[in-house]
Amino acid sequence: MLIAVAINVGLQQKIRDKAVAFNGHMIISNFDSNLSQGAQTPISKAQSFYPTFDAVEGISHVQAVAHKFGIIRTETDFEGLYVKGVGPDYNWQYMTDFLIRGQLPTYTSTYSNAVLISEHLANRLGFDLGSTFQMYFLKSDTSQPPRIMKYNVVGIFNSGFEELDQTFLIGDINHIQRLNRWDNTQVGQFEVFVEDYNNLDNKGLEVYAQTPSQLNVETIKQRYPIIFEWISIFDKNTFGIIAMMILVGVINMITALLVLILERAQMIGILKALGTTNWSIQKIFIYTAAYLAICGLLIGNIIGLALLGIQFYFAPISLDPSVYYVSTAPVQISITTVVYLNVMTLIICLLVLIIPSYLISKISPVKVIKFD
């Protein structure tokens, strides 16, 4: 049960963090913006919710970003992808965990050619730290020659989220503003982060109510509904696994108690002959079964937590990132969860053991003593 819960929570957390790293918990954009077609309608930075969203509690950070589609061309290959332009207000918390080589770029009010690229794109295009490349950006008037930007790779990341690793590189928002002929007060969208993910749906409604009517608010769940519906199924699977394990444990405990009662039938008969009540005898066997259950819980906790520790530090169990968005099985569990699972299991076992203990009331002292 510990392993099932730890992997379930770990997978949900990791997949969720990967999606949030590229989009924030919520995205505020113009209704007519269509990133899939490479078109973003600019939004003024002069908003009541930027740089701090004081109107809604529980908002931890707001950052301004912009996207621009371009084509990287090398001597042997080419790749079309988006440059995600970010500025000094960008939250690098999630990308820090994904960085595998190099360093995170620093963007200020001046132009910077430093970019952060995924390991997938670096391997595909033959780039490494320090590599420079040209990226072509088409103009709205296709008869005009494309604009060319020269970039320098300062960091390589791997989020494990192949869908996004293949789509984005991170660069300076100043370049995107210049390419789109925006001024420095115009951006493509705002990304909003919340303090508590469990309140995301409610906070999404509150943020929507506090933004101008021409702006749309989309939560990360709404942007990637298939992914978040898929990971929500993990909870059902985990509850099913826990239910089956508790059922097996209960059956084993009932069997053990029945064997104890049958083996001690003569003792039960003698105690009854001496005037001991049925409930007093039942408690003896329930206490014995509880002792066995507690011993089992202690051994199970030691083995379960040891296996989780091995997976956490050494990650021997690997997964297909194209399916699970992670390369190794992540584990995450809290002391509260461990205590809850143990207490719940023990209480259920003890309650169920009361039923077979009533077999004691059916034992006749005359028959069991005579049989001996």
CORCORLIN-V523233 format. One line per field, one symbol per residue. ss: DSSP state (H for helix, E for strand, C for the rest). Layout:
# CORCORLIN-V523233
ss = ???
This chain:
# CORCORLIN-V523233
ss = CHHHHHHHHHHHHHHHHHHHHHHCCEEEEECCCEHHHCECCCEECCCCCCCCCCCCCCEEEEEEEEEEEEEEECCCCEEEEEEEEECCCCCCHHHHHHEEEECCCCCCCCCCCEEEEEHHHHHHHCCCCCCEEEEEECCCCCCCCCEEEEEEEEEEECCCCHHHHCCEEEEEHHHHHHHCCCCCCEECEEEEEECCHHHHHHHHHHHHHCCCCCEEEEEHHHHCHHHHHHHHHHHHHHHHHHHHHHHHHHHHHHHHHHHHHHHCHHHHHHHHHCCCCHHHHHHHHHHHHHHHHHHHHHHHHHHHHHHHHHHHHHCCCECCHHHHCCCECCCCCCHHHHHHHHHHHHHHHHHHHHHHHHHHHHCCHHHHHHHC
